Amino acid sequence: MIEVHSTVPALEAAFRRYNIRNAAAIQVDGTVFLSGMAALDLDTGEMVEGDMTVQARHTIGLCQTVLGEIGLTLDHVVKVNCFLADVGDFAAWNDVYLEMFEAPYPCRTTVGAQLVVGRLEVEMVAASEPRR
């Protein structure tokens, strides 16, 4: 079974504003793949101002929103990919990751990347069954 979540209600305005033409999430059997998210304020359509800690919390919160709208939580996340505009922000990213996820932690990859917007972009893969 493949189910495409072209958008979820919380993201519809932002997708329209920026002419985003990719799915917010795609479910293939028991696995859900989330598109990359940045620290976008859904009310204003602007990037959230702040340091890595602020942007990381907000971005993971957006991922939580998408997961929640398809019936999942961060406990279902099995893989996190994070792209940092400045690898010097790794310690702050790591602190937020450890704050927002609980053991056993998801698999994770963090790399430096030239980003279109923001200080980070986060992708997640979730399973229909929680990891904890």
ABEGO torsion letter per residue (X at the ends): XBBBBABBAAAAAAAAAAGBABBABBBBEABBBBBBBBBBBAAAGBBBBEBAAAAAAAAAAAAAAAAAAAGBBAAABABBBBBBABAAAAAAAAAAAAAABBOBBBBBBBBBBBBABEABBBBBBBBABBAX
